[in-house]
């Protein structure tokens, strides 16, 4: 399976949107006992977004330099 920068960038945007939604849910329910779990998920999804963005950049650089 060939990974493309566009697919990795799309995944990055998806994880970023999910992390923003998780932060909004956490901020609304911050007084509940289970709210730290939502915050942990938001941080995880944000890290995934950064990882996929870096992955897309690395793929793009490799394709550019191999030409």
For each residue, the residues with C-beta under 8 A, 3 or more apart:
1:
2:
3: 7 8 55 59
4: 7 8 59
5: 8 9 56 57 59 60 63
6: 9 10 56
7: 3 4 10 11
8: 3 4 5 11 12 52 53 55 56 59
9: 5 6 12 13 52 53 56
10: 6 7 13 14
11: 7 8 14 15 52
12: 8 9 15 16 49 50 52 53 56
13: 9 10 16 17 49
14: 10 11 17 18
15: 11 12 18 19 45 46 48 49 52
16: 12 13 19 20 45 46 49
17: 13 14 20 21
18: 14 15 21 22 45
19: 15 16 22 23 42 43 44 45 46 48 49
20: 16 17 23 24 42
21: 17 18 24 25
22: 18 19 25 26 38 39 41 42 45
23: 19 20 26 27 39 42
24: 20 21 27 28
25: 21 22 28 29 38
26: 22 23 29 30 35 38 39 42
27: 23 24 30
28: 24 25
29: 25 26 32 34 35 38
30: 26 27 35
31: 35
32: 29 35
33:
34: 29 37 38
35: 26 29 30 31 32 38 39
36: 39 40
37: 34 40 41
38: 22 25 26 29 34 35 41 42
39: 22 23 26 35 36 42 43
40: 36 37 43 44
41: 22 37 38 44 45
42: 19 20 22 23 26 38 39 45 46
43: 19 39 40 46 47
44: 19 40 41 47 48
45: 15 16 18 19 22 41 42 48 49
46: 15 16 19 42 43 49 50
47: 43 44 50 51
48: 15 19 44 45 51 52
49: 12 13 15 16 19 45 46 52 53
50: 12 46 47 53 54
51: 47 48 54 55
52: 8 9 11 12 15 48 49 55 56
53: 8 9 12 49 50 56 57
54: 50 51 57 58
55: 3 8 51 52 58 59
56: 5 6 8 9 12 52 53 59 60
57: 5 53 54 60 61
58: 54 55 61 62
59: 3 4 5 8 55 56 62 63
60: 5 56 57 63 64
61: 57 58 64 65
62: 58 59 65 66
63: 5 59 60 66 67
64: 60 61 67
65: 61 62
66: 62 63
67: 63 64
